[in-house]
């Protein structure tokens, strides 16, 4: 087998690995951010759709109904909504869904608390879109991630 054939097989297998079907649900009150994420995810191989939690208080029920591959959960939700309780319920009621905590206020303590409760990862809203996409894909492939801003 030639180098070119070996390289082509490697590239094709890498592309196929990225093409694993996945969907994302955003539990966040920032509609502009969710719209931007939907447009960005749409160009990714394997992306099958973005689900929104139109009613944050009903977000767990929406996740149970939609069964997304990954949930991006904002830890700082308005109106007294307890994100940690949502995390606990997602882990319990939708165990096949992997939760990535997504926040503008990262801290080591928050990373430890959310990961110990079953989150698959933690991503700062200060990170780049490419790093967020990479974090989601890594979680889809079964890897835990912590992606803080640089």
Secondary structure in CASP SS format (residue, H / E / C, confidence):
PFRMAT SS
TARGET T0000
AUTHOR 0000-0000-0000
METHOD secondary structure of the structure
MODEL  1
X C 1.00
X C 1.00
X H 1.00
X H 1.00
X H 1.00
X H 1.00
X H 1.00
X H 1.00
X H 1.00
X H 1.00
X H 1.00
X H 1.00
X H 1.00
X H 1.00
X H 1.00
X H 1.00
X H 1.00
X H 1.00
X C 1.00
X C 1.00
X C 1.00
X E 1.00
X E 1.00
X E 1.00
X E 1.00
X E 1.00
X E 1.00
X C 1.00
X C 1.00
X C 1.00
X H 1.00
X H 1.00
X H 1.00
X H 1.00
X H 1.00
X H 1.00
X H 1.00
X H 1.00
X H 1.00
X H 1.00
X H 1.00
X C 1.00
X C 1.00
X C 1.00
X C 1.00
X C 1.00
X E 1.00
X E 1.00
X E 1.00
X E 1.00
X E 1.00
X E 1.00
X C 1.00
X C 1.00
X C 1.00
X H 1.00
X H 1.00
X H 1.00
X H 1.00
X H 1.00
X H 1.00
X H 1.00
X H 1.00
X H 1.00
X H 1.00
X H 1.00
X C 1.00
X C 1.00
X C 1.00
X E 1.00
X E 1.00
X E 1.00
X E 1.00
X E 1.00
X C 1.00
X C 1.00
X C 1.00
X C 1.00
X C 1.00
X C 1.00
X C 1.00
X C 1.00
X H 1.00
X H 1.00
X H 1.00
X H 1.00
X H 1.00
X H 1.00
X H 1.00
X H 1.00
X H 1.00
X H 1.00
X H 1.00
X C 1.00
X C 1.00
X C 1.00
X C 1.00
X E 1.00
X E 1.00
X E 1.00
X E 1.00
X E 1.00
X E 1.00
X C 1.00
X C 1.00
X C 1.00
X C 1.00
X H 1.00
X H 1.00
X H 1.00
X H 1.00
X H 1.00
X H 1.00
X H 1.00
X H 1.00
X H 1.00
X C 1.00
X C 1.00
X C 1.00
X C 1.00
X E 1.00
X E 1.00
X E 1.00
X E 1.00
X C 1.00
X C 1.00
X C 1.00
X C 1.00
X H 1.00
X H 1.00
X H 1.00
X H 1.00
X H 1.00
X H 1.00
X H 1.00
X H 1.00
X H 1.00
X H 1.00
X H 1.00
X H 1.00
X C 1.00
X C 1.00
X C 1.00
X C 1.00
X E 1.00
X E 1.00
X E 1.00
X C 1.00
X C 1.00
X C 1.00
END
